[in-house]
Amino acid sequence: MAEEVILRFDEVTFEYLPKKPVLKEASFSVRRGAKITLMGQNGAGKSTIFSLLKGEISPKSGKVSLTNNPSIGAARQTMAREHLSLRVEDYFATAFKEKPANLRSRISKVLEAVNLEASFEKIVGKLSGGQQARLLLAYALIQDPDILLLDEPTNNLDKEGIDHLLTFLIMYDKTVMVISHDADFLNCFTEGVIYLDVFTHQTEIYVGDYYSVVEEIGKRVEREIKKNAQLEKKIIDRKEKVNFFAHKGGKMRKLAQKMKEETEELEENMVDVRREDKTIRPFTIPVQEDLSGEIIRLDKIRVIKKHEPVFCEINKVLTRRTRLLITGPNGIGKSTLLRALVGETQEGLHIAPKVRVGYYSQDFSNLPYDQTAYKVLAADLVEGSGEQELRSLAAGFLLTGEVLSLPVAALSEGQKGLLAFARLVMLKPGVLVLDEPTNHINFRHLPVIADALNNYDGAIIMVSHMPDFVNQVRMDEELDLGKLVA
């Protein structure tokens, strides 16, 4: 007996704007219990597929079918702003139409499943980025869904958190669909890939682990390019003969017409070679002029030990071209340290006067969601820069004119990340404060970003849980907050 198909897309077309489809006659099916990755460039329609499955939007044409009305639980990429002020218990209550009598018991079970300790009274916004990532997963699990949808679930998770999540997903016996740019994570449990082509707006199905699928797509591209080269050679040869015979008259002219028709057929047979995910252009982050002496001084930092704050005396000074990596487990206070430094809200953390700070926030909370992407960049225009430079810079980060006209709230998380980097370039900062700068960023862009950071001439203080990225960036010193309270 064939395994039951739990969901199916039959020639689904969807568009947010008229005549600009995100999906075009997309077709695929997923069997019950499968572990599937959605793969494709930013804007290809991955999150749109999740929204269609959840019934938040409806297709323009085609059909989305769910077998036996399965329940669906979804873990968002980031915590919704309206949930940040809620207590943990109240946050989980929003997962239900009516608050269950055994809610606290259910919360305890899902928090244990995601390896998170958090009191029911804790305010969600007070949790670290890694703790919020685990909370988002627990929120999906508390609904005991037949289909679990995960959107960038490893963002902000430390190694322990990622390992725990992997173990959970491998043992999970229900259907899972994942969107992620973390290739190593995907390769550990994926058994199939739905590839979304951002140019044709269609889907392709591949069986196998993530790396095998990436390799298979690469080989297919090579075959398509080779086939096109052979056809192009024939077409050029035919066109030369058509031109020669067309001027001979009589039977030769008829032959020329026949060959012309055959040439047109050959052109139609040219394979539409997929254009691989575009990579952002190499870029430089200019440093603030007249920068000298002490830029950042850390005298005292706040660290969380057994859920209580502990203040540690340290002596760290950052000057031009110095770089400090902040490490430690989720919940110890890394992001809180960076926020307090940038906001100058804690004694013992100092940024020199008149130093421009380029801050990459892991949740993009420093981006004005109600403003257009264009206005966000224009606000950081410094003397000597103009609109032409702005638009050229934006294009290098794959932010088209259409994207620039949208409010930040309407951008995908990946586009927000690229906008944040473009903003750093416009700002010409004296120091970069980077909190998980790989979050939501396509892995193809990471070497370009690493090069830009290595060539940056100011100071850098960074938090990142992605070892492969950290290894590409020159860092002078590491401050492990976990060792301070060991």
ABEGO torsion letter per residue (X at the ends): XBBBBABBBBGBBBBABBGBBABBGBBBBBBBGBBBBBBEBBGAGAAAAAAAAAGABBBABEBBBBBGGBBBBBBBABBBAAAAABBAAAAAAAABABBBAAAAAAAAAAAAAAGBBBBAABBAAABBAAAAAAAAAAAAAAAGBABBBBBGAABGBBAAAAAAAAAAAAABABBBBBBBABAAAAAAABABBBBBBAAAGBBBBBBEBAAAAAAAAAAAAAAAAAAAAAAAAAAAAAAAAAAAAAAAEEAAAAAAAAAAAAAAAAAAABBBBBBBBBBBBBBBBBBBBGBBEBABBBABBBBBBGGBBBBBBBBBBBBBGBBBBBBEBBGAGAAAAAAAAAAGABBGBBBBBGBBBBBBBAAGAABBAABBAAAAAAAABBBGBBAAAAAAAAAAAGBBAAAAABBAAABBAAAAAAAAAAAAAAAGBABBBBBGAABGBBAAAAAAAAAAAAABABBBBBBBABAAAAAABBBABBBBAAAAAX
